[in-house]
């Protein structure tokens, strides 16, 4: 398991924009005053979305102050959950599942595309600083393997060509349509229904 490291390039200040400040206040109001620290995960998600997918130390201290808790407690949360990033990952963060179902369905070709188009190594920003990628464990969409997650969205039923198209759009600062590359609806069979083909009157 890799150890999270605080980025060396840290902004000195962080504060929510007006929209996220209102959202943060609404999240805090969901809990009793003495339990407002329970909103920490929700607030960290807001930070990450506002700050190009990563959480600087200044934001950790900002959230801690807003919730009236020691900032080391907020830091513990960010280091425990893998969905929080403590160093820049780019506006578009590509997470490629390489667990067994995706692996046997061609995940290596997906990572090869990422190496070629984004960066040779994981956790490195692309040349235009807009995108990075990493391998991850199961993302829970095994039936539509191989797949990857970009920010909060899933891209499934991938192959080498569809992955290239997706990554190329990201590098041009365009976000592609999430979902199945084969236009499959949810987890339906690729060749159509195989059961309940006839409707019988009771």
C-alpha positions as CSV (number, residue, x, y, z in Angstrom):
1,X,0.0,0.0,0.0
2,X,1.4,3.4,-1.0
3,X,1.8,6.1,1.7
4,X,0.1,9.4,1.0
5,X,2.4,12.4,1.0
6,X,1.6,16.0,1.4
7,X,2.5,17.9,-1.8
8,X,5.6,20.2,-1.6
9,X,3.7,22.8,-3.7
10,X,1.3,24.0,-1.0
11,X,-0.9,27.1,-1.3
12,X,-0.7,29.3,1.8
13,X,-4.5,30.0,2.0
14,X,-7.7,28.2,1.2
15,X,-11.3,29.2,1.7
16,X,-14.6,28.0,0.1
17,X,-16.1,30.1,-2.7
18,X,-19.5,31.5,-2.0
19,X,-21.4,28.5,-3.5
20,X,-19.4,25.9,-1.6
21,X,-19.6,27.9,1.6
22,X,-23.4,27.7,1.5
23,X,-23.2,24.0,0.7
24,X,-20.8,23.5,3.7
25,X,-23.1,25.3,6.0
26,X,-26.0,23.1,4.9
27,X,-24.0,20.0,5.5
28,X,-23.0,21.2,9.0
29,X,-26.6,21.9,9.9
30,X,-27.5,18.3,9.4
31,X,-25.8,17.4,12.7
32,X,-26.2,18.6,16.3
33,X,-23.9,21.5,17.2
34,X,-21.8,19.2,19.4
35,X,-21.5,16.7,16.5
36,X,-20.7,19.0,13.6
37,X,-17.4,17.3,13.1
38,X,-19.5,14.5,11.5
39,X,-19.6,16.7,8.4
40,X,-15.9,16.4,7.8
41,X,-16.0,14.0,4.9
42,X,-18.7,16.1,3.1
43,X,-16.6,19.2,3.5
44,X,-13.5,17.5,2.3
45,X,-15.3,16.5,-0.9
46,X,-16.3,20.1,-1.5
47,X,-12.7,21.1,-1.0
48,X,-11.4,18.6,-3.5
49,X,-14.0,19.5,-6.1
50,X,-13.2,23.2,-5.8
51,X,-9.4,22.7,-5.8
52,X,-8.8,20.6,-9.0
53,X,-9.2,17.3,-7.3
54,X,-6.7,17.6,-4.4
55,X,-6.7,18.8,-0.8
56,X,-3.9,21.1,0.3
57,X,-2.8,21.4,4.0
58,X,-4.3,24.9,4.1
59,X,-7.7,23.4,3.3
60,X,-7.3,20.8,6.0
61,X,-6.7,23.5,8.6
62,X,-9.6,25.5,7.1
63,X,-12.0,22.6,7.5
64,X,-10.8,21.9,11.0
65,X,-11.3,25.5,12.0
66,X,-14.8,25.5,10.5
67,X,-15.7,22.3,12.4
68,X,-14.0,23.2,15.7
69,X,-11.7,20.1,15.6
70,X,-7.9,19.6,15.7
71,X,-6.6,19.7,12.2
72,X,-4.6,16.5,12.8
73,X,-8.0,14.8,13.0
74,X,-9.0,16.1,9.6
75,X,-5.6,15.0,8.3
76,X,-6.2,11.5,9.6
77,X,-9.5,11.3,7.6
78,X,-7.8,12.5,4.4
79,X,-5.0,9.9,4.7
80,X,-7.4,7.0,5.6
81,X,-9.7,7.3,2.7
82,X,-8.2,6.6,-0.8
83,X,-10.6,9.0,-2.5
84,X,-8.9,12.0,-1.1
85,X,-5.7,13.3,-2.8
86,X,-3.0,15.2,-0.9
87,X,-1.1,16.2,-4.0
88,X,-2.1,17.6,-7.4
89,X,-3.7,15.1,-9.7
90,X,-4.9,17.4,-12.4
91,X,-8.4,18.6,-13.3
92,X,-9.1,15.1,-14.6
93,X,-8.0,12.2,-12.4
94,X,-8.1,8.8,-14.2
95,X,-8.2,5.7,-12.0
96,X,-7.8,2.4,-13.9
97,X,-9.1,-0.7,-12.2
98,X,-6.5,-3.5,-12.6
99,X,-8.1,-6.1,-10.3
100,X,-8.7,-9.6,-11.7
101,X,-11.9,-9.2,-13.8
102,X,-10.6,-6.0,-15.4
103,X,-7.2,-7.6,-15.8
104,X,-8.4,-10.6,-17.8
105,X,-10.6,-8.3,-19.9
106,X,-7.7,-6.1,-21.1
107,X,-6.9,-3.6,-18.3
108,X,-3.2,-3.7,-19.4
109,X,-4.1,-2.1,-22.7
110,X,-5.9,0.6,-20.8
111,X,-2.9,1.4,-18.6
112,X,-0.7,1.3,-21.7
113,X,-2.8,4.1,-23.3
114,X,-2.5,6.1,-20.1
115,X,1.3,5.7,-20.1
116,X,1.5,6.8,-23.7
117,X,-1.0,9.7,-23.7
118,X,-0.9,11.1,-20.1
119,X,2.4,10.2,-18.4
120,X,4.8,7.3,-18.3
121,X,4.5,7.0,-14.6
122,X,1.5,6.9,-12.3
123,X,0.7,10.0,-10.2
124,X,2.5,12.3,-12.6
125,X,0.8,15.2,-14.3
126,X,0.5,15.3,-18.1
127,X,2.6,17.8,-20.0
128,X,-0.3,20.3,-19.9
129,X,-0.8,19.7,-16.2
130,X,-4.5,18.9,-16.7
131,X,-4.6,15.1,-16.2
132,X,-2.9,12.3,-14.3
133,X,-3.6,8.6,-13.8
134,X,-3.1,5.7,-11.4
135,X,-4.0,2.0,-11.0
136,X,-6.5,1.1,-8.3
137,X,-8.2,-1.9,-6.8
138,X,-11.7,-3.0,-7.6
139,X,-14.2,-0.2,-8.3
140,X,-17.2,-2.5,-8.2
141,X,-18.1,-2.5,-11.9
142,X,-16.7,-6.0,-12.6
143,X,-19.5,-7.0,-14.9
144,X,-18.7,-4.2,-17.3
145,X,-14.9,-4.7,-17.2
146,X,-12.5,-3.3,-18.1
147,X,-13.3,0.1,-16.7
148,X,-11.9,3.2,-15.2
149,X,-13.1,6.1,-13.0
150,X,-12.5,9.7,-14.0
151,X,-13.2,12.1,-11.2
152,X,-16.6,10.9,-10.0
153,X,-17.8,9.1,-13.2
154,X,-17.4,5.6,-14.4
155,X,-16.4,4.6,-18.0
156,X,-17.0,0.9,-18.7
157,X,-16.7,-1.8,-21.5
158,X,-13.5,-0.1,-22.6
159,X,-11.0,-1.2,-25.2
160,X,-7.8,0.4,-26.5
161,X,-9.6,2.6,-29.1
162,X,-12.4,3.9,-26.8
163,X,-9.8,4.6,-24.1
164,X,-7.7,6.6,-26.5
165,X,-10.7,8.7,-27.5
166,X,-11.6,9.4,-23.9
167,X,-8.1,10.4,-22.9
168,X,-7.6,12.6,-25.9
169,X,-10.7,14.5,-25.1
170,X,-9.5,15.0,-21.5
171,X,-6.2,16.4,-22.7
172,X,-8.2,18.9,-24.8
173,X,-10.1,19.9,-21.6
174,X,-13.3,18.2,-22.7
175,X,-15.1,15.8,-20.5
176,X,-16.5,12.8,-22.4
177,X,-19.8,11.1,-21.9
178,X,-19.6,8.6,-19.0
179,X,-21.0,5.1,-19.1
180,X,-20.5,2.1,-21.4
181,X,-18.4,2.4,-24.5
182,X,-20.6,-0.2,-26.1
183,X,-23.8,1.8,-25.2
184,X,-24.9,-1.0,-22.9
185,X,-27.6,0.0,-20.5
186,X,-26.5,-0.7,-16.9
187,X,-25.5,-4.4,-16.7
188,X,-27.7,-5.8,-19.5
189,X,-26.2,-8.6,-21.6
190,X,-24.2,-7.3,-24.6
191,X,-26.3,-9.4,-27.0
192,X,-29.7,-8.5,-25.5
193,X,-32.0,-10.3,-23.1
194,X,-31.6,-14.0,-22.6
195,X,-34.5,-14.6,-20.3
196,X,-38.1,-13.4,-20.0
197,X,-38.3,-13.0,-23.7
198,X,-42.0,-13.6,-23.9
199,X,-44.9,-12.0,-22.0
200,X,-47.5,-14.6,-21.1
201,X,-50.9,-13.7,-19.9
202,X,-51.7,-14.9,-16.4
